[in-house]
Amino acid sequence: MATTDVIMPQLGFDMEEGTIQRWLKQEGDHVERGEALAEVETEKVTLQVESYSTGTLTKIIKGEGETVPVGEKIGEIDEE
């Protein structure tokens, strides 16, 4: 079974970090490709981080309220 990293995406041209406002899925939840995993707030907007694969969200690495640099791992999905 392959594991996919969930990373903090660059949601804007000059975005350097984002704050995880809320996880919409919890560890152990099934997720579909394109499904929203978390809400992230930047200096300008709040957007959703989507899953790049179908599987199970096995690990949440960064919690709600944490500010995370672009490209840093925030979770893991075990692919089906």
N, CA, C and O atoms as a printed pandas DataFrame, in Angstrom:
     atom_number atom_name residue_name chain_id  residue_number  x_coord  y_coord  z_coord
0              1         N          MET        A               1    0.837   -1.169    0.000
1              2        CA          MET        A               1    0.000    0.000    0.000
2              3         C          MET        A               1    0.891    1.244    0.000
3              4         O          MET        A               1    1.817    1.348    0.805
4              5         N          ALA        A               2    0.613    2.172   -0.892
5              6        CA          ALA        A               2    1.402    3.397   -0.996
6              7         C          ALA        A               2    0.869    4.462   -0.049
7              8         O          ALA        A               2   -0.320    4.502    0.267
8              9         N          THR        A               3    1.768    5.315    0.392
9             10        CA          THR        A               3    1.391    6.431    1.253
10            11         C          THR        A               3    1.601    7.731    0.501
11            12         O          THR        A               3    2.636    7.932   -0.134
12            13         N          THR        A               4    0.609    8.617    0.575
13            14        CA          THR        A               4    0.695    9.937   -0.034
14            15         C          THR        A               4    0.808   10.976    1.066
15            16         O          THR        A               4    0.032   10.966    2.021
16            17         N          ASP        A               5    1.778   11.875    0.930
17            18        CA          ASP        A               5    1.909   12.968    1.887
18            19         C          ASP        A               5    0.889   14.050    1.565
19            20         O          ASP        A               5    0.673   14.384    0.401
20            21         N          VAL        A               6    0.273   14.587    2.589
21            22        CA          VAL        A               6   -0.573   15.767    2.451
22            23         C          VAL        A               6    0.318   16.940    2.824
23            24         O          VAL        A               6    0.832   17.001    3.941
24            25         N          ILE        A               7    0.503   17.875    1.893
25            26        CA          ILE        A               7    1.402   18.995    2.144
26            27         C          ILE        A               7    0.627   20.310    2.154
27            28         O          ILE        A               7   -0.467   20.414    1.598
28            29         N          MET        A               8    1.222   21.304    2.799
29            30        CA          MET        A               8    0.651   22.648    2.779
30            31         C          MET        A               8    0.868   23.205    1.377
31            32         O          MET        A               8    2.006   23.452    0.977
32            33         N          PRO        A               9   -0.218   23.404    0.625
33            34        CA          PRO        A               9   -0.061   23.878   -0.748
34            35         C          PRO        A               9    0.216   25.379   -0.793
35            36         O          PRO        A               9   -0.055   26.107    0.162
36            37         N          GLN        A              10    0.761   25.821   -1.922
37            38        CA          GLN        A              10    0.916   27.256   -2.151
38            39         C          GLN        A              10   -0.370   27.719   -2.806
39            40         O          GLN        A              10   -0.601   27.453   -3.986
40            41         N          LEU        A              11   -1.205   28.408   -2.052
41            42        CA          LEU        A              11   -2.539   28.784   -2.512
42            43         C          LEU        A              11   -2.568   30.156   -3.173
43            44         O          LEU        A              11   -3.598   30.565   -3.709
44            45         N          GLY        A              12   -1.462   30.858   -3.139
45            46        CA          GLY        A              12   -1.352   32.158   -3.789
46            47         C          GLY        A              12    0.081   32.376   -4.211
47            48         O          GLY        A              12    0.988   31.730   -3.686
48            49         N          PHE        A              13    0.300   33.274   -5.152
49            50        CA          PHE        A              13    1.626   33.503   -5.715
50            51         C          PHE        A              13    2.665   33.834   -4.648
51            52         O          PHE        A              13    3.790   33.338   -4.696
52            53         N          ASP        A              14    2.286   34.672   -3.687
53            54        CA          ASP        A              14    3.253   35.099   -2.678
54            55         C          ASP        A              14    3.044   34.437   -1.314
55            56         O          ASP        A              14    3.601   34.884   -0.312
56            57         N          MET        A              15    2.251   33.386   -1.279
57            58        CA          MET        A              15    1.987   32.687   -0.016
58            59         C          MET        A              15    3.237   31.945    0.453
59            60         O          MET        A              15    3.841   31.188   -0.307
60            61         N          GLU        A              16    3.618   32.168    1.712
61            62        CA          GLU        A              16    4.769   31.489    2.297
62            63         C          GLU        A              16    4.370   30.503    3.383
63            64         O          GLU        A              16    5.110   29.562    3.670
64            65         N          GLU        A              17    3.180   30.716    4.002
65            66        CA          GLU        A              17    2.702   29.840    5.062
66            67         C          GLU        A              17    1.190   29.955    5.172
67            68         O          GLU        A              17    0.579   30.892    4.657
68            69         N          GLY        A              18    0.605   28.988    5.850
69            70        CA          GLY        A              18   -0.830   29.006    6.099
70            71         C          GLY        A              18   -1.106   28.448    7.480
71            72         O          GLY        A              18   -0.301   27.696    8.030
72            73         N          THR        A              19   -2.253   28.821    8.040
73            74        CA          THR        A              19   -2.652   28.341    9.358
74            75         C          THR        A              19   -3.811   27.367    9.202
75            76         O          THR        A              19   -4.824   27.691    8.583
76            77         N          ILE        A              20   -3.658   26.177    9.763
77            78        CA          ILE        A              20   -4.729   25.180    9.697
78            79         C          ILE        A              20   -5.831   25.628   10.653
79            80         O          ILE        A              20   -5.645   25.644   11.870
80            81         N          GLN        A              21   -6.975   25.991   10.089
81            82        CA          GLN        A              21   -8.098   26.443   10.900
82            83         C          GLN        A              21   -8.911   25.279   11.441
83            84         O          GLN        A              21   -9.340   25.277   12.595
84            85         N          ARG        A              22   -9.117   24.270   10.562
85            86        CA          ARG        A              22   -9.969   23.149   10.973
86            87         C          ARG        A              22   -9.709   21.963   10.061
87            88         O          ARG        A              22   -9.651   22.110    8.840
88            89         N          TRP        A              23   -9.552   20.790   10.655
89            90        CA          TRP        A              23   -9.510   19.550    9.889
90            91         C          TRP        A              23  -10.952   19.115    9.634
91            92         O          TRP        A              23  -11.741   19.009   10.572
92            93         N          LEU        A              24  -11.296   18.864    8.381
93            94        CA          LEU        A              24  -12.638   18.413    8.010
94            95         C          LEU        A              24  -12.747   16.898    8.076
95            96         O          LEU        A              24  -13.848   16.352    8.150
96            97         N          LYS        A              25  -11.607   16.222    8.050
97            98        CA          LYS        A              25  -11.522   14.768    8.189
98            99         C          LYS        A              25  -10.642   14.456    9.388
99           100         O          LYS        A              25   -9.774   15.246    9.759
100          101         N          GLN        A              26  -10.875   13.305    9.984
101          102        CA          GLN        A              26  -10.100   12.874   11.144
102          103         C          GLN        A              26   -9.293   11.624   10.790
103          104         O          GLN        A              26   -9.579   10.959    9.795
104          105         N          GLU        A              27   -8.291   11.309   11.602
105          106        CA          GLU        A              27   -7.513   10.095   11.377
106          107         C          GLU        A              27   -8.450    8.897   11.331
107          108         O          GLU        A              27   -9.337    8.751   12.173
108          109         N          GLY        A              28   -8.242    8.043   10.335
109          110        CA          GLY        A              28   -9.073    6.854   10.155
110          111         C          GLY        A              28  -10.217    7.050    9.179
111          112         O          GLY        A              28  -10.857    6.079    8.775
112          113         N          ASP        A              29  -10.490    8.307    8.788
113          114        CA          ASP        A              29  -11.574    8.580    7.838
114          115         C          ASP        A              29  -11.165    8.215    6.416
115          116         O          ASP        A              29  -10.018    8.414    6.017
116          117         N          HIS        A              30  -12.121    7.676    5.656
117          118        CA          HIS        A              30  -11.928    7.415    4.229
118          119         C          HIS        A              30  -12.034    8.743    3.489
119          120         O          HIS        A              30  -12.904    9.560    3.793
120          121         N          VAL        A              31  -11.145    8.959    2.514
121          122        CA          VAL        A              31  -11.181   10.177    1.703
122          123         C          VAL        A              31  -11.117    9.812    0.229
123          124         O          VAL        A              31  -10.481    8.834   -0.161
124          125         N          GLU        A              32  -11.786   10.613   -0.574
125          126        CA          GLU        A              32  -11.768   10.462   -2.024
126          127         C          GLU        A              32  -10.868   11.538   -2.622
127          128         O          GLU        A              32  -10.713   12.618   -2.052
128          129         N          ARG        A              33  -10.283   11.235   -3.761
129          130        CA          ARG        A              33   -9.477   12.222   -4.479
130          131         C          ARG        A              33  -10.340   13.461   -4.736
131          132         O          ARG        A              33  -11.472   13.343   -5.205
132          133         N          GLY        A              34   -9.811   14.638   -4.430
133          134        CA          GLY        A              34  -10.516   15.893   -4.631
134          135         C          GLY        A              34  -11.378   16.320   -3.451
135          136         O          GLY        A              34  -11.922   17.424   -3.451
136          137         N          GLU        A              35  -11.508   15.457   -2.447
137          138        CA          GLU        A              35  -12.326   15.775   -1.274
138          139         C          GLU        A              35  -11.561   16.720   -0.339
139          140         O          GLU        A              35  -10.348   16.590   -0.175
140          141         N          ALA        A              36  -12.272   17.662    0.266
141          142        CA          ALA        A              36  -11.653   18.619    1.185
142          143         C          ALA        A              36  -11.207   17.915    2.466
143          144         O          ALA        A              36  -11.966   17.159    3.072
144          145         N          LEU        A              37   -9.963   18.178    2.865
145          146        CA          LEU        A              37   -9.395   17.592    4.080
146          147         C          LEU        A              37   -9.341   18.587    5.235
147          148         O          LEU        A              37   -9.601   18.239    6.387
148          149         N          ALA        A              38   -9.000   19.830    4.904
149          150        CA          ALA        A              38   -8.801   20.839    5.946
150          151         C          ALA        A              38   -9.063   22.227    5.382
151          152         O          ALA        A              38   -9.015   22.443    4.171
152          153         N          GLU        A              39   -9.343   23.164    6.284
153          154        CA          GLU        A              39   -9.454   24.570    5.922
154          155         C          GLU        A              39   -8.186   25.278    6.379
155          156         O          GLU        A              39   -7.743   25.125    7.517
156          157         N          VAL        A              40   -7.610   26.062    5.460
157          158        CA          VAL        A              40   -6.363   26.766    5.724
158          159         C          VAL        A              40   -6.592   28.260    5.525
159          160         O          VAL        A              40   -7.195   28.684    4.540
160          161         N          GLU        A              41   -6.105   29.043    6.470
161          162        CA          GLU        A              41   -6.221   30.496    6.377
162          163         C          GLU        A              41   -4.869   31.094    6.003
163          164         O          GLU        A              41   -3.837   30.747    6.578
164          165         N          THR        A              42   -4.897   31.997    5.027
165          166        CA          THR        A              42   -3.704   32.752    4.653
166          167         C          THR        A              42   -3.925   34.197    5.095
167          168         O          THR        A              42   -4.899   34.497    5.785
168          169         N          GLU        A              43   -3.029   35.083    4.700
169          170        CA          GLU        A              43   -3.194   36.495    5.045
170          171         C          GLU        A              43   -4.455   37.075    4.422
171          172         O          GLU        A              43   -5.023   38.035    4.943
172          173         N          LYS        A              44   -4.898   36.495    3.301
173          174        CA          LYS        A              44   -5.994   37.092    2.540
174          175         C          LYS        A              44   -7.293   36.302    2.566
175          176         O          LYS        A              44   -8.365   36.907    2.595
176          177         N          VAL        A              45   -7.240   34.977    2.557
177          178        CA          VAL        A              45   -8.448   34.164    2.411
178          179         C          VAL        A              45   -8.354   32.870    3.214
179          180         O          VAL        A              45   -7.287   32.493    3.700
180          181         N          THR        A              46   -9.506   32.199    3.341
181          182        CA          THR        A              46   -9.554   30.847    3.891
182          183         C          THR        A              46   -9.948   29.910    2.761
183          184         O          THR        A              46  -10.968   30.116    2.102
184          185         N          LEU        A              47   -9.133   28.872    2.535
185          186        CA          LEU        A              47   -9.359   27.926    1.451
186          187         C          LEU        A              47   -9.287   26.505    1.984
187          188         O          LEU        A              47   -8.876   26.273    3.121
188          189         N          GLN        A              48   -9.694   25.553    1.140
189          190        CA          GLN        A              48   -9.662   24.146    1.532
190          191         C          GLN        A              48   -8.488   23.426    0.883
191          192         O          GLN        A              48   -8.158   23.666   -0.278
192          193         N          VAL        A              49   -7.861   22.538    1.655
193          194        CA          VAL        A              49   -6.826   21.645    1.142
194          195         C          VAL        A              49   -7.535   20.369    0.714
195          196         O          VAL        A              49   -8.268   19.770    1.500
196          197         N          GLU        A              50   -7.317   19.946   -0.545
197          198        CA          GLU        A              50   -7.979   18.758   -1.078
198          199         C          GLU        A              50   -7.035   17.565   -1.120
199          200         O          GLU        A              50   -5.815   17.715   -1.181
200          201         N          SER        A              51   -7.627   16.384   -1.084
201          202        CA          SER        A              51   -6.872   15.139   -1.173
202          203         C          SER        A              51   -6.441   14.894   -2.613
203          204         O          SER        A              51   -7.220   15.087   -3.547
204          205         N          TYR        A              52   -5.191   14.465   -2.784
205          206        CA          TYR        A              52   -4.685   14.120   -4.111
206          207         C          TYR        A              52   -4.858   12.639   -4.419
207          208         O          TYR        A              52   -4.513   12.190   -5.512
208          209         N          SER        A              53   -5.391   11.873   -3.462
209          210        CA          SER        A              53   -5.566   10.440   -3.685
210          211         C          SER        A              53   -6.758    9.923   -2.885
211          212         O          SER        A              53   -7.264   10.597   -1.987
212          213         N          THR        A              54   -7.193    8.712   -3.231
213          214        CA          THR        A              54   -8.265    8.032   -2.515
214          215         C          THR        A              54   -7.638    7.055   -1.531
215          216         O          THR        A              54   -6.701    6.336   -1.876
216          217         N          GLY        A              55   -8.152    7.029   -0.311
217          218        CA          GLY        A              55   -7.616    6.119    0.700
218          219         C          GLY        A              55   -8.095    6.493    2.082
219          220         O          GLY        A              55   -9.215    6.971    2.256
220          221         N          THR        A              56   -7.229    6.270    3.075
221          222        CA          THR        A              56   -7.554    6.545    4.470
222          223         C          THR        A              56   -6.579    7.577    5.023
223          224         O          THR        A              56   -5.364    7.426    4.889
224          225         N          LEU        A              57   -7.111    8.620    5.643
225          226        CA          LEU        A              57   -6.269    9.601    6.320
226          227         C          LEU        A              57   -5.731    8.932    7.585
227          228         O          LEU        A              57   -6.453    8.769    8.568
228          229         N          THR        A              58   -4.466    8.550    7.546
229          230        CA          THR        A              58   -3.904    7.762    8.642
230          231         C          THR        A              58   -3.180    8.594    9.693
231          232         O          THR        A              58   -3.007    8.154   10.830
232          233         N          LYS        A              59   -2.754    9.807    9.309
233          234        CA          LYS        A              59   -1.982   10.591   10.263
234          235         C          LYS        A              59   -2.186   12.081   10.024
235          236         O          LYS        A              59   -2.029   12.567    8.904
236          237         N          ILE        A              60   -2.537   12.800   11.082
237          238        CA          ILE        A              60   -2.569   14.260   11.066
238          239         C          ILE        A              60   -1.322   14.715   11.817
239          240         O          ILE        A              60   -1.170   14.442   13.007
240          241         N          ILE        A              61   -0.434   15.408   11.112
241          242        CA          ILE        A              61    0.849   15.803   11.682
242          243         C          ILE        A              61    0.787   17.205   12.291
243          244         O          ILE        A              61    1.376   17.455   13.342
244          245         N          LYS        A              62    0.082   18.104   11.635
245          246        CA          LYS        A              62   -0.048   19.483   12.115
246          247         C          LYS        A              62   -1.487   19.717   12.548
247          248         O          LYS        A              62   -2.425   19.434   11.802
248          249         N          GLY        A              63   -1.651   20.230   13.746
249          250        CA          GLY        A              63   -2.981   20.397   14.315
250          251         C          GLY        A              63   -3.616   21.742   14.005
251          252         O          GLY        A              63   -2.989   22.641   13.443
252          253         N          GLU        A              64   -4.878   21.849   14.391
253          254        CA          GLU        A              64   -5.620   23.086   14.200
254          255         C          GLU        A              64   -4.942   24.218   14.957
255          256         O          GLU        A              64   -4.516   24.054   16.100
256          257         N          GLY        A              65   -4.850   25.368   14.300
257          258        CA          GLY        A              65   -4.204   26.534   14.895
258          259         C          GLY        A              65   -2.725   26.649   14.596
259          260         O          GLY        A              65   -2.118   27.686   14.863
260          261         N          GLU        A              66   -2.132   25.593   14.041
261          262        CA          GLU        A              66   -0.697   25.635   13.732
262          263         C          GLU        A              66   -0.452   26.340   12.404
263          264         O          GLU        A              66   -1.181   26.129   11.434
264          265         N          THR        A              67    0.580   27.179   12.371
265          266        CA          THR        A              67    1.002   27.850   11.150
266          267         C          THR        A              67    2.122   27.021   10.531
267          268         O          THR        A              67    3.088   26.656   11.200
268          269         N          VAL        A              68    1.970   26.730    9.228
269          270        CA          VAL        A              68    2.842   25.776    8.552
270          271         C          VAL        A              68    3.402   26.396    7.271
271          272         O          VAL        A              68    2.642   26.984    6.501
272          273         N          PRO        A              69    4.712   26.281    7.020
273          274        CA          PRO        A              69    5.287   26.776    5.774
274          275         C          PRO        A              69    4.769   25.987    4.563
275          276         O          PRO        A              69    4.448   24.804    4.675
276          277         N          VAL        A              70    4.693   26.650    3.416
277          278        CA          VAL        A              70    4.319   25.997    2.163
278          279         C          VAL        A              70    5.263   24.828    1.912
279          280         O          VAL        A              70    6.474   24.955    2.091
280          281         N          GLY        A              71    4.710   23.690    1.498
281          282        CA          GLY        A              71    5.503   22.516    1.160
282          283         C          GLY        A              71    5.752   21.570    2.317
283          284         O          GLY        A              71    6.262   20.468    2.110
284          285         N          GLU        A              72    5.404   21.974    3.533
285          286        CA          GLU        A              72    5.623   21.100    4.697
286          287         C          GLU        A              72    4.496   20.076    4.811
287          288         O          GLU        A              72    3.336   20.365    4.519
288          289         N          LYS        A              73    4.866   18.886    5.240
289          290        CA          LYS        A              73    3.915   17.785    5.401
290          291         C          LYS        A              73    2.984   18.059    6.576
291          292         O          LYS        A              73    3.432   18.384    7.676
292          293         N          ILE        A              74    1.652   17.919    6.323
293          294        CA          ILE        A              74    0.678   18.134    7.391
294          295         C          ILE        A              74   -0.118   16.870    7.713
295          296         O          ILE        A              74   -0.830   16.823    8.717
296          297         N          GLY        A              75    0.001   15.844    6.862
297          298        CA          GLY        A              75   -0.722   14.600    7.104
298          299         C          GLY        A              75   -0.286   13.509    6.144
299          300         O          GLY        A              75    0.557   13.736    5.276
300          301         N          GLU        A              76   -0.872   12.305    6.304
301          302        CA          GLU        A              76   -0.570   11.157    5.433
302          303         C          GLU        A              76   -1.850   10.424    5.077
303          304         O          GLU        A              76   -2.759   10.290    5.897
304          305         N          ILE        A              77   -1.905    9.949    3.834
305          306        CA          ILE        A              77   -3.019    9.130    3.355
306          307         C          ILE        A              77   -2.459    7.814    2.853
307          308         O          ILE        A              77   -1.546    7.803    2.027
308          309         N          ASP        A              78   -3.000    6.691    3.345
309          310        CA          ASP        A              78   -2.684    5.375    2.786
310          311         C          ASP        A              78   -3.631    5.146    1.621
311          312         O          ASP        A              78   -4.849    5.101    1.795
312          313         N          GLU        A              79   -3.057    5.000    0.429
313          314        CA          GLU        A              79   -3.864    4.831   -0.777
314          315         C          GLU        A              79   -4.477    3.446   -0.845
315          316         O          GLU        A              79   -3.939    2.480   -0.304
316          317         N          GLU        A              80   -5.622    3.368   -1.525
317          318        CA          GLU        A              80   -6.289    2.075   -1.734
318          319         C          GLU        A              80   -5.715    1.404   -2.956
319          320         O          GLU        A              80   -6.136    0.303   -3.311
